[in-house]
Amino acid sequence: MGKTKIIELTKAQREELEDGYREGKTHSFRQRCQMILLKSEKRTSVEVVKILGSCEMTVNNWLKRYEQFGIEGLQTRPGSGRKSILRTEDLNEVKARVTASRQKISLAQAELEKSLGKSFSRSTLKRYLKKTVAATNELENG
């Protein structure tokens, strides 16, 4: 069994992590804040894993990120996850095809796949339309 890594927190750091744990926007960020708080209580990574149900390596990796970057390091970095198939530059083409085939979205999908050279499901097209309409409305209203 290896040496237990202990992190010493200042009062300000502890308050910042507790605020993040209580009021963080995402579950993953709140859980990461809790990991650091538990490690500061001189718990082993194995004990933290039992409490949070994650993996020992995950706990140690987030602890390293916190030591390097502070609380900002616990945020999920931009660019993580799968990139969208339909991009903002496809918007005009999508609008034109959907407007032309308003009653039959599968026809618009087939035309878009041919013209854009991309393969995607009807659900992807619907999500893209919903997302871009919501963003357009938000820009117009705010």
Summary of the structure (lengths in Angstrom):
residues: 142
radius of gyration: 22.7
end to end distance: 56.0
largest distance: 66.4
contacts: 330
relative contact order: 0.09
helix: 70%
strand: 0%
